[in-house]
Amino acid sequence: MLDRQRRFQLASILLCAGVFLFHLFTLSSGTMWGDDWTMYVNHAMNMAQGRSYTYPGYIFNPMYPTYAPTAYPAGYPLLLTPAAAIWGLNLTAFKIVNLLCLAGGLYLIWHWLQSRVHPLTALVIPFFIGMSPYFWYMRDHILSDVPHMIFTVLFFILYERWQRKGDWRSAIAVGLALVFVCMLRSISLVLIAAFGLHWIMGPLRLRKSGAMALGLAAGIWLLHNALVPSNSYFQMLAGLKFRVVDRLYDGLRPYAQDFDALFRLWEKNDLMAFGKIMATLIPVFSLAGLLSIRRWTLLETYVVLYVLVIAFFPGFQGFRYLVGIFPFLLYYMAFFLENIPVKRLRLTVYSIVLIMTTAVTVQWYVQNRNAPMVGNVLEQNAQNFFAYVRDSLPSDAILVADRPRILALYANRKGTVYPDANHEKEWLDWLNLNNVTYATKAAWDNDKPDRYWARYMDEHPDQFKKIFEDRGLQVYKYTRTSD
């Protein structure tokens, strides 16, 4: 007969397996057209095939610094490299890597929560994460968000183990976990800063082993940056001038509003009002829980610094940037609910939250689970477009494109991106400086007010001559004009 702890552990394992199978058997073919994922995969393919990490590469455009750096940190590509080495450019294999991270990570979340909240709550939180429409939607996206969330939880598990033991083995483990979290998403560099602050202020018995962990993390990060140089858009932060209060409000407001991504509420959802209420309650209750924590730890410092960074960062990434700390936000929410002083009120509020969350989630799956993927990279016109660029353009061609990194992956061509502001003279100079010879765009870009360059291309056939089109995807030959 299993004891209570073993029963909950078995339940958590079954939960993780169930979420994994549900996501696995509902995978779609292909993925979205957006090209964040292509840079990760391109890095992994390069490492698997022994090429330069950034080959063929993305040319950083200073007129669009928030689009992308010249290279991404190597953490997520390292996770994808074994799949790339065995199966090549197989999108399903890469997705399964993420599903394995999610399944294993849900168990880690349960393990971390079991000593902090009620045992049932410790199961409810990973179940909610795994079954949330947002994370189910992410099953078809090859992005670092879920691995980043999971390895952050693993870091805090190892960190607490090191605090108990204080030996050099646990210090090495926590140092490696610390730097790998940063290599998954560099926004977590604030974790190194927070770790250093708590190390300085921590007990003397942890001083030496803490220095080992911090030195190991910092040393590997510096070595990583030497091997993977990146002209990062974070450099632009140094030149920003703004009022702190205004920037905090403007920076955090869209993230708070984006909590409804958890339910992916559409107009046809009959429970939209309840979903909006839930999307509001989660950040409000999370903040209340954070403020009511009795003992301030590294976790609280990290969460606050993390939120400040995304508030001040000059580029809105939506709920993606909150995924890295989402289990901790749910923990604070649960902490608040479980510590409401009046028992009857506590049970009532807790029950209402569970019922509303369940109702909205079930309703979403009933109505939206069979929705087709829009903008699939494996659609025939997209594959024809890639094939034309790959087979008809010179191997040394350099392109300007709205999504140049996807051309690097599927067409093996180097490219840059269009600017995000109307600087006609400057961006033409940029094309000439980088010896751009071809341009690509989609016909529907002409109708978007911020895509002035799309209309410019059609208005100047002497510079941009259309040479290919397949259902809106277009290729132009670019000829520089004499000064």
Summary of the structure (lengths in Angstrom):
residues: 483
radius of gyration: 24.0
end to end distance: 84.7
largest distance: 84.7
contacts: 1538
relative contact order: 0.11
helix: 66%
strand: 6%
